[in-house]
Amino acid sequence: MSVEVVYALPDRHVSVEVELVHGATVEDALVRSEIEGLVEGLDLSRSVIGVFGDVVKLDRVLAPGDRVEIYRALTMDPREARRQRVHDERKQD
């Protein structure tokens, strides 16, 4: 079965399609993708992993066509980012 492993950066994304046996897990997909070697500084042991937007554990069994997503840590709280944008817009007026 085929699944996709993806990691998004601010300026680009890395996507690796891997072939796995039925019953393979998220961890199997991450290992097979070798994505840690493709993205400098990526540490899967410290990353949150999801499938189609739902956070999952590494032992989750995958289905054909699943997209395994590696999430980056937020650099700023989304509410604070919005406050900052509003502040900057007001300064321009």
N, C-alpha and C positions, 0 to 999 in steps of 0.2 A: 504494500500500500504506500501511497505517496502522501507526505505531509510537508508543510513549509515551516521553517524556523526563521523568525524575523527579529531584527533589532533596529530601532529607529534612533537616529542621532538628529540634532537640530538641523544639520545641513544635508543629510543623506540617510539612506537606510540600507541595511544589509539583509538580503533574503537568500536562504539556502533551501533548495528542495531536496528532500532525502527519501529514499526508499527503505521501508521497514517491513518486518514481518507482522502479520496480524497478532494483536496482543502486546505490541510494543508500547512502551511508556514514554512520558514526556522526557524523562532522563535519557532514555535510549535515543530519542530524536536529537537532543542537545549534544550528546556525545558524537553521534554519527555526523552531525552537521559541521563539527570542528569550528564552530563560529567564534569560539574564544581566540583562536589563532588568526581570525580575520579582522577582529576589532581590537585595536590597541587599548589596553586598560580594562577590558571587560572581564569581570570576575563573577562567573555564574554562581559561585558559592554565596555571594552576597546579593544576588539579584532576585527580584520577584518575578515569577513566571506565570503566564496565563495562557488560556486557549480561547480565542475569539472574545477577549475582553473579560473573561472570568478567571480570577486568580485560582491556581490549582497547585496541588502537590506534585512532586516529581514522579510519584508512583501511579499517577493517573494514566489509565489505558487510553490510547489514542484511537481515533476512527479515521478512515481514509478521507483525505481532504482537509483535515484539521490544520489550523495555523497556530503554532506555538510562538508566543510572544514573550520577549524578554523586556521587562520594564526598567527604565532608568529612574533613579531617585529624582524627585522634584528639586529644582534648585531654589524655588520660592513657593511659598504657600499660594495657591490660586487666588484666595481672597486678597492677599497682600498685593499680588500682581495686578489685580483689577483696581485696587485702591491707587496704586502707583500710576496706572494708565489714566485714570480719572484726574488725578493730581496734575499729570503732565499735560493733559488736554486743557485743563483750566488755566494753566500757565500760558498756553499759546493764545488764549482769547484776549 
